[in-house]
Amino acid sequence: MSKTTVYTPAKVWNWNKEFGGKFASINRPTAGATHEKALPVGKHPLQLYSLGTPNGVKVTVLLEELIELGIADAEYDAWLININDGEQFSSGFVEVNPNSKIPALMDHSTTPPTRVFESGAIMLYLAEKFDAFIPKTLAQRSECLNWLFWNIGSAPFLGGGFGHFYAYAPEKLEYPIERYTMEVKRQLDLLDQRLADNRYLCGDEYSIADMANMAWYGALVMGKLYEAGEFLEVSSYTNVIRWTKDIQQRPAVKRGQRVNRVWGAESNQLAERHDASDFDRDPAEILRQVMTRKMKQS
Ligand SMILES: N[C@@H](CCC(=O)N[C@@H](CS)C(=O)NCC(=O)O)C(=O)O
């Protein structure tokens, strides 16, 4: 094995604020709010506080799919939470998600309002509330939840493990990159085998398990994550690619993937979504309005 940085841990860990790395400014060893600030609340019962990362996209795709089914009560406001600016540590956000991570949902249609955090919990909550995109029989429902929970357990190895060390860490270190590449390729192979004989992860029925996994592994095999397509030879996972393309042509998925996205091609962005008609508006104008509001409130 080639040279790696040797690190001898101290007897007791000490917070080195100069440590660096892409997320150095927001990482810290304690939980809780860093500043007082209430969250905005819009006109719909469902208020989503999020960002267009894979974990955020899971929820916006599901909400758009529910709306596509004609469920008017699934209309929502999607507010932009800029995690690089530490907005997940505001007192208002922490009240909705004490874990300070997007996505976080507040359902004002209940008394008192219901807070929901963790992308998997939000998906399950919405699927149960609207009785959609989750199978009805116990056996099929369990298979759906198998793949949904698999996503919640596996994606951190892809994002926090592989993605972090391959794309974000200040140095390229062989040991973690090798370890997490092995795991991510195993995960892709598992999905590829599952999708060889099944149109969707739970069989014939498109469900929240597909939405959750498409947000991560679909983006990965389409070369949209960490610029790692060639390194991981994603084109060899042909069943995952077929499944991704099948899902990504759905109008609701196309819309959901744009919500709270503020990078990449402008036509794929929509900083905030407060009405179905926002998809037809100029994304640059919406971003300008959002940034102006944030500046005024800071
Ligand atoms: N297990 C959580 C993970 C959410 C998560 O990691 N969110 C990231 C963005 S994708 C985040 O908010 N990071 C901000 C931070 O770590 O401070 C879920 O599935 O909802």
The ligand as an SDF file (V2000), in Angstrom:
LIG
                    3D

 20 19  0  0  0  0  0  0  0  0999 V2000
  -29.9550   10.5130    7.9390 N   0  0  0  0  0  0  0  0  0  0  0  0
  -30.3280   11.8170    7.4740 C   0  0  0  0  0  0  0  0  0  0  0  0
  -29.1430   12.4320    6.7590 C   0  0  0  0  0  0  0  0  0  0  0  0
  -29.4100   13.8280    6.3080 C   0  0  0  0  0  0  0  0  0  0  0  0
  -28.1400   14.5380    5.8940 C   0  0  0  0  0  0  0  0  0  0  0  0
  -27.0330   14.0160    6.0210 O   0  0  0  0  0  0  0  0  0  0  0  0
  -28.3070   15.7770    5.4210 N   0  0  0  0  0  0  0  0  0  0  0  0
  -27.1440   16.5650    5.0530 C   0  0  0  0  0  0  0  0  0  0  0  0
  -27.2690   17.0540    3.6200 C   0  0  0  0  0  0  0  0  0  0  0  0
  -27.4550   15.7230    2.4900 S   0  0  0  0  0  0  0  0  0  0  0  0
  -27.0620   17.8000    5.9420 C   0  0  0  0  0  0  0  0  0  0  0  0
  -28.0640   18.4090    6.2320 O   0  0  0  0  0  0  0  0  0  0  0  0
  -25.8670   18.1650    6.3870 N   0  0  0  0  0  0  0  0  0  0  0  0
  -25.6600   19.3110    7.1950 C   0  0  0  0  0  0  0  0  0  0  0  0
  -24.7400   19.0730    8.3490 C   0  0  0  0  0  0  0  0  0  0  0  0
  -24.2160   17.9480    8.4790 O   0  0  0  0  0  0  0  0  0  0  0  0
  -24.5140   20.0020    9.1260 O   0  0  0  0  0  0  0  0  0  0  0  0
  -31.5350   11.7160    6.5500 C   0  0  0  0  0  0  0  0  0  0  0  0
  -31.6490   10.7080    5.8410 O   0  0  0  0  0  0  0  0  0  0  0  0
  -32.3760   12.6350    6.5570 O   0  0  0  0  0  0  0  0  0  0  0  0
  1  2  1  0
  2  3  1  0
  2 18  1  0
  3  4  1  0
  4  5  1  0
  5  6  2  0
  5  7  1  0
  7  8  1  0
  8  9  1  0
  8 11  1  0
  9 10  1  0
 11 12  2  0
 11 13  1  0
 13 14  1  0
 14 15  1  0
 15 16  2  0
 15 17  1  0
 18 19  2  0
 18 20  1  0
M  END
$$$$
